[in-house]
């Protein structure tokens, strides 16, 4: 399996997986932001995961900016939209998929080496 195929599968799982839990929350509480934050930071371990995820999102944004510029990738906003509407589990593999496709194109057209 090529890396880009793996990233596409991971992006699909990253889209569907988290939304199962989010839909469950919405079914129970509706779009209640206060309750969402309350449950997100309800325990030390959930706060640990929340802070870890938020910091990872910041790292992804920095990485996205640099890598997209390095390989002249278009539509950077799409990955940011994926990040804020779904999450890192979708945005990161989606970006890596697009990056692999871009690298394949560059290798074919210019003999580009990574």
Secondary structure as GFF3:
##gff-version 3
##sequence-region A 1 114
A	DSSP	alpha_helix	3	29	.	.	.	ID=ss1
A	DSSP	alpha_helix	33	40	.	.	.	ID=ss2
A	DSSP	alpha_helix	44	70	.	.	.	ID=ss3
A	DSSP	alpha_helix	76	85	.	.	.	ID=ss4
A	DSSP	alpha_helix	88	110	.	.	.	ID=ss5
###
